Amino acid sequence: MVDFSGIVKEVNISLAKVKAGDYVIVHAGFAIQKMTKEDAWAAIDLFAKN
């Protein structure tokens, strides 16, 4: 389960080695890459400004 700023969805994690609490990039329902917390928040801030 992934929380997209309050919207919780189930995603497939078979393409990325992740665990609960990790930050990930999701595309087409698949977690495709793990991110650092800092990079994830930078991306969230960037999207919030647009």
MMTF fields as JSON, N, C-alpha, C and O atoms, coordinates in Angstrom:
{
  "mmtfVersion": "1.0.0",
  "mmtfProducer": "UNKNOWN",
  "numBonds": 199,
  "numAtoms": 200,
  "numGroups": 50,
  "numChains": 1,
  "numModels": 1,
  "chainsPerModel": [1],
  "groupsPerChain": [50],
  "chainIdList": ["A"],
  "bondAtomList": [4, 2, 8, 6, 12, 10, 16, 14, 20, 18, 24, 22, 28, 26, 32, 30, 36, 34, 40, 38, 44, 42, 48, 46, 52, 50, 56, 54, 60, 58, 64, 62, 68, 66, 72, 70, 76, 74, 80, 78, 84, 82, 88, 86, 92, 90, 96, 94, 100, 98, 104, 102, 108, 106, 112, 110, 116, 114, 120, 118, 124, 122, 128, 126, 132, 130, 136, 134, 140, 138, 144, 142, 148, 146, 152, 150, 156, 154, 160, 158, 164, 162, 168, 166, 172, 170, 176, 174, 180, 178, 184, 182, 188, 186, 192, 190, 196, 194],
  "bondOrderList": [1, 1, 1, 1, 1, 1, 1, 1, 1, 1, 1, 1, 1, 1, 1, 1, 1, 1, 1, 1, 1, 1, 1, 1, 1, 1, 1, 1, 1, 1, 1, 1, 1, 1, 1, 1, 1, 1, 1, 1, 1, 1, 1, 1, 1, 1, 1, 1, 1],
  "groupList": [{"groupName": "MET", "atomNameList": ["N", "CA", "C", "O"], "elementList": ["N", "C", "C", "O"], "formalChargeList": [0, 0, 0, 0], "bondAtomList": [1, 0, 2, 1, 3, 2], "bondOrderList": [1, 1, 2], "singleLetterCode": "M", "chemCompType": "L-PEPTIDE LINKING"}, {"groupName": "VAL", "atomNameList": ["N", "CA", "C", "O"], "elementList": ["N", "C", "C", "O"], "formalChargeList": [0, 0, 0, 0], "bondAtomList": [1, 0, 2, 1, 3, 2], "bondOrderList": [1, 1, 2], "singleLetterCode": "V", "chemCompType": "L-PEPTIDE LINKING"}, {"groupName": "ASP", "atomNameList": ["N", "CA", "C", "O"], "elementList": ["N", "C", "C", "O"], "formalChargeList": [0, 0, 0, 0], "bondAtomList": [1, 0, 2, 1, 3, 2], "bondOrderList": [1, 1, 2], "singleLetterCode": "D", "chemCompType": "L-PEPTIDE LINKING"}, {"groupName": "PHE", "atomNameList": ["N", "CA", "C", "O"], "elementList": ["N", "C", "C", "O"], "formalChargeList": [0, 0, 0, 0], "bondAtomList": [1, 0, 2, 1, 3, 2], "bondOrderList": [1, 1, 2], "singleLetterCode": "F", "chemCompType": "L-PEPTIDE LINKING"}, {"groupName": "SER", "atomNameList": ["N", "CA", "C", "O"], "elementList": ["N", "C", "C", "O"], "formalChargeList": [0, 0, 0, 0], "bondAtomList": [1, 0, 2, 1, 3, 2], "bondOrderList": [1, 1, 2], "singleLetterCode": "S", "chemCompType": "L-PEPTIDE LINKING"}, {"groupName": "GLY", "atomNameList": ["N", "CA", "C", "O"], "elementList": ["N", "C", "C", "O"], "formalChargeList": [0, 0, 0, 0], "bondAtomList": [1, 0, 2, 1, 3, 2], "bondOrderList": [1, 1, 2], "singleLetterCode": "G", "chemCompType": "PEPTIDE LINKING"}, {"groupName": "ILE", "atomNameList": ["N", "CA", "C", "O"], "elementList": ["N", "C", "C", "O"], "formalChargeList": [0, 0, 0, 0], "bondAtomList": [1, 0, 2, 1, 3, 2], "bondOrderList": [1, 1, 2], "singleLetterCode": "I", "chemCompType": "L-PEPTIDE LINKING"}, {"groupName": "LYS", "atomNameList": ["N", "CA", "C", "O"], "elementList": ["N", "C", "C", "O"], "formalChargeList": [0, 0, 0, 0], "bondAtomList": [1, 0, 2, 1, 3, 2], "bondOrderList": [1, 1, 2], "singleLetterCode": "K", "chemCompType": "L-PEPTIDE LINKING"}, {"groupName": "GLU", "atomNameList": ["N", "CA", "C", "O"], "elementList": ["N", "C", "C", "O"], "formalChargeList": [0, 0, 0, 0], "bondAtomList": [1, 0, 2, 1, 3, 2], "bondOrderList": [1, 1, 2], "singleLetterCode": "E", "chemCompType": "L-PEPTIDE LINKING"}, {"groupName": "ASN", "atomNameList": ["N", "CA", "C", "O"], "elementList": ["N", "C", "C", "O"], "formalChargeList": [0, 0, 0, 0], "bondAtomList": [1, 0, 2, 1, 3, 2], "bondOrderList": [1, 1, 2], "singleLetterCode": "N", "chemCompType": "L-PEPTIDE LINKING"}, {"groupName": "LEU", "atomNameList": ["N", "CA", "C", "O"], "elementList": ["N", "C", "C", "O"], "formalChargeList": [0, 0, 0, 0], "bondAtomList": [1, 0, 2, 1, 3, 2], "bondOrderList": [1, 1, 2], "singleLetterCode": "L", "chemCompType": "L-PEPTIDE LINKING"}, {"groupName": "ALA", "atomNameList": ["N", "CA", "C", "O"], "elementList": ["N", "C", "C", "O"], "formalChargeList": [0, 0, 0, 0], "bondAtomList": [1, 0, 2, 1, 3, 2], "bondOrderList": [1, 1, 2], "singleLetterCode": "A", "chemCompType": "L-PEPTIDE LINKING"}, {"groupName": "TYR", "atomNameList": ["N", "CA", "C", "O"], "elementList": ["N", "C", "C", "O"], "formalChargeList": [0, 0, 0, 0], "bondAtomList": [1, 0, 2, 1, 3, 2], "bondOrderList": [1, 1, 2], "singleLetterCode": "Y", "chemCompType": "L-PEPTIDE LINKING"}, {"groupName": "HIS", "atomNameList": ["N", "CA", "C", "O"], "elementList": ["N", "C", "C", "O"], "formalChargeList": [0, 0, 0, 0], "bondAtomList": [1, 0, 2, 1, 3, 2], "bondOrderList": [1, 1, 2], "singleLetterCode": "H", "chemCompType": "L-PEPTIDE LINKING"}, {"groupName": "GLN", "atomNameList": ["N", "CA", "C", "O"], "elementList": ["N", "C", "C", "O"], "formalChargeList": [0, 0, 0, 0], "bondAtomList": [1, 0, 2, 1, 3, 2], "bondOrderList": [1, 1, 2], "singleLetterCode": "Q", "chemCompType": "L-PEPTIDE LINKING"}, {"groupName": "THR", "atomNameList": ["N", "CA", "C", "O"], "elementList": ["N", "C", "C", "O"], "formalChargeList": [0, 0, 0, 0], "bondAtomList": [1, 0, 2, 1, 3, 2], "bondOrderList": [1, 1, 2], "singleLetterCode": "T", "chemCompType": "L-PEPTIDE LINKING"}, {"groupName": "TRP", "atomNameList": ["N", "CA", "C", "O"], "elementList": ["N", "C", "C", "O"], "formalChargeList": [0, 0, 0, 0], "bondAtomList": [1, 0, 2, 1, 3, 2], "bondOrderList": [1, 1, 2], "singleLetterCode": "W", "chemCompType": "L-PEPTIDE LINKING"}],
  "groupTypeList": [0, 1, 2, 3, 4, 5, 6, 1, 7, 8, 1, 9, 6, 4, 10, 11, 7, 1, 7, 11, 5, 2, 12, 1, 6, 1, 13, 11, 5, 3, 11, 6, 14, 7, 0, 15, 7, 8, 2, 11, 16, 11, 11, 6, 2, 10, 3, 11, 7, 9],
  "groupIdList": [1, 2, 3, 4, 5, 6, 7, 8, 9, 10, 11, 12, 13, 14, 15, 16, 17, 18, 19, 20, 21, 22, 23, 24, 25, 26, 27, 28, 29, 30, 31, 32, 33, 34, 35, 36, 37, 38, 39, 40, 41, 42, 43, 44, 45, 46, 47, 48, 49, 50],
  "secStructList": [7, 3, 3, 3, 6, 6, 3, 3, 3, 7, 7, 5, 7, 6, 6, 1, 7, 7, 7, 6, 6, 7, 3, 3, 3, 3, 3, 6, 6, 3, 3, 3, 3, 3, 3, 7, 2, 2, 2, 2, 2, 2, 2, 2, 2, 2, 2, 2, 2, 7],
  "xCoordList": [0.847, 0.0, 0.9, 1.874, 0.549, 1.311, 0.376, -0.759, 0.856, 0.09, 0.566, 1.703, -0.317, -0.03, -0.645, -1.687, -0.011, -0.504, -1.962, -2.786, -2.264, -3.606, -4.444, -5.433, -4.089, -4.791, -3.976, -2.832, -4.572, -3.857, -4.247, -5.427, -3.245, -3.463, -2.526, -1.44, -2.959, -2.109, -1.242, -1.744, 0.061, 0.966, 1.763, 1.955, 2.216, 3.016, 4.471, 5.0, 5.126, 6.527, 7.502, 8.645, 7.066, 7.923, 9.13, 10.081, 9.104, 10.203, 11.247, 12.314, 10.946, 11.871, 11.981, 10.992, 13.185, 13.394, 13.115, 13.973, 11.906, 11.474, 10.788, 10.422, 10.626, 9.929, 9.003, 9.072, 8.154, 7.234, 8.01, 9.024, 7.526, 8.175, 9.114, 9.516, 9.476, 10.343, 9.569, 8.348, 10.29, 9.731, 10.05, 11.174, 9.057, 9.234, 8.66, 7.79, 9.17, 8.57, 7.627, 8.005, 6.392, 5.384, 4.993, 4.74, 4.947, 4.489, 3.585, 3.958, 2.402, 1.435, 1.17, 1.023, 1.111, 0.791, 1.956, 1.763, 3.169, 4.358, 5.323, 5.588, 5.849, 6.95, 8.179, 8.57, 8.793, 9.891, 11.254, 12.283, 11.271, 12.561, 12.373, 11.396, 13.317, 13.348, 14.023, 14.971, 13.54, 14.108, 14.523, 14.022, 15.442, 15.731, 14.573, 13.827, 14.431, 13.378, 13.547, 12.571, 14.783, 15.058, 14.668, 14.046, 15.024, 14.662, 13.145, 12.576, 12.504, 11.049, 10.363, 9.458, 10.79, 10.163, 10.474, 9.639, 11.646, 11.962, 11.017, 10.536, 10.747, 9.824, 8.398, 7.685, 7.986, 6.64, 6.487, 5.464, 7.492, 7.448, 7.371, 6.625, 8.141, 8.131, 6.758, 6.258, 6.146, 4.812, 3.761, 2.809, 3.899, 2.92, 2.938, 1.93, 4.072, 4.197, 3.583, 3.326, 3.343, 2.797, 1.324, 0.702],
  "yCoordList": [-1.169, 0.0, 1.242, 1.325, 2.189, 3.433, 4.599, 4.624, 5.557, 6.76, 7.876, 8.338, 8.298, 9.404, 10.671, 11.129, 11.23, 12.446, 12.296, 13.178, 11.185, 10.957, 9.973, 9.463, 9.692, 8.694, 7.404, 7.356, 6.363, 5.108, 4.112, 3.843, 3.576, 2.615, 1.434, 1.554, 0.301, -0.881, -0.83, -0.583, -1.063, -1.109, -2.401, -3.012, -2.799, -4.004, -3.649, -2.7, -4.409, -4.117, -5.145, -5.23, -5.916, -6.968, -6.428, -7.17, -5.168, -4.602, -3.877, -3.524, -3.654, -2.914, -3.613, -4.109, -3.645, -4.263, -3.204, -2.379, -3.242, -2.234, -2.9, -4.075, -2.099, -2.572, -1.453, -0.321, -1.781, -0.798, 0.409, 0.267, 1.591, 2.826, 3.429, 4.583, 2.673, 3.201, 4.18, 4.091, 5.1, 6.023, 5.464, 5.033, 5.471, 4.87, 5.749, 6.588, 5.534, 6.098, 5.032, 3.869, 5.442, 4.502, 4.895, 6.065, 3.898, 4.106, 2.952, 1.786, 3.28, 2.282, 1.181, 0.009, 1.579, 0.618, -0.194, -1.093, 0.104, -0.619, 0.337, 1.43, -0.072, 0.654, 0.325, -0.839, 1.337, 1.067, 1.475, 1.042, 2.312, 2.738, 3.233, 3.915, 2.88, 3.367, 4.733, 4.965, 5.641, 6.985, 7.238, 6.598, 8.177, 8.62, 9.492, 10.041, 9.612, 10.456, 11.899, 12.574, 12.36, 13.739, 13.981, 14.997, 13.063, 13.199, 13.123, 13.847, 12.249, 12.116, 13.42, 13.883, 14.015, 15.267, 16.418, 17.305, 16.424, 17.454, 17.331, 18.34, 16.087, 15.875, 16.262, 16.876, 15.91, 16.272, 17.78, 18.306, 18.49, 19.959, 20.547, 21.496, 19.982, 20.463, 20.295, 21.219, 19.133, 18.899, 19.77, 20.178, 20.071, 20.886, 22.338, 23.04, 22.772, 24.153, 24.322, 25.45, 23.23, 23.329, 23.138, 23.19],
  "zCoordList": [0.0, 0.0, 0.0, 0.748, -0.85, -0.957, -0.677, -1.151, 0.09, 0.401, -0.524, -0.427, -1.418, -2.339, -1.758, -2.227, -0.751, -0.08, 0.354, 0.111, 0.989, 1.517, 0.73, 1.255, -0.497, -1.296, -1.214, -1.666, -0.636, -0.422, -1.506, -1.729, -2.169, -3.257, -3.098, -2.53, -3.604, -3.634, -4.885, -5.981, -4.723, -5.87, -5.843, -4.791, -7.003, -7.153, -6.868, -7.445, -5.976, -5.632, -6.202, -5.753, -7.173, -7.721, -8.509, -8.75, -8.907, -9.692, -8.847, -9.349, -7.57, -6.715, -5.366, -4.827, -4.833, -3.53, -2.46, -2.149, -1.904, -0.938, 0.249, 0.21, 1.313, 2.502, 2.995, 2.517, 3.938, 4.505, 5.015, 5.699, 4.675, 5.102, 4.083, 4.226, 3.049, 1.997, 1.111, 0.987, 0.509, -0.474, -1.851, -2.107, -2.74, -4.058, -5.156, -4.921, -6.362, -7.57, -8.109, -8.253, -8.407, -8.9, -10.314, -10.601, -11.197, -12.571, -12.955, -12.823, -13.428, -13.918, -12.886, -13.235, -11.608, -10.564, -10.045, -9.226, -10.505, -10.072, -9.377, -9.879, -8.224, -7.604, -8.437, -8.529, -9.044, -9.969, -9.424, -9.942, -8.371, -7.83, -6.404, -6.092, -5.546, -4.175, -4.161, -4.911, -3.308, -3.188, -1.746, -0.822, -1.566, -0.211, 0.262, -0.549, 1.559, 2.116, 1.651, 1.325, 1.625, 1.212, -0.243, -0.554, -1.135, -2.546, -2.732, -3.548, -1.975, -2.079, -1.682, -2.378, -0.565, -0.125, -1.074, -1.252, -1.681, -2.675, -3.867, -4.383, -4.313, -5.43, -5.043, -5.837, -3.841, -3.371, -3.338, -3.776, -2.824, -2.789, -4.196, -4.435, -5.124, -6.499, -7.138, -7.78, -6.97, -7.543, -6.885, -7.55, -5.595, -4.884, -5.387, -5.304, -5.899, -6.402, -7.783, -8.203, -8.499, -9.854, -9.864, -10.924]
}
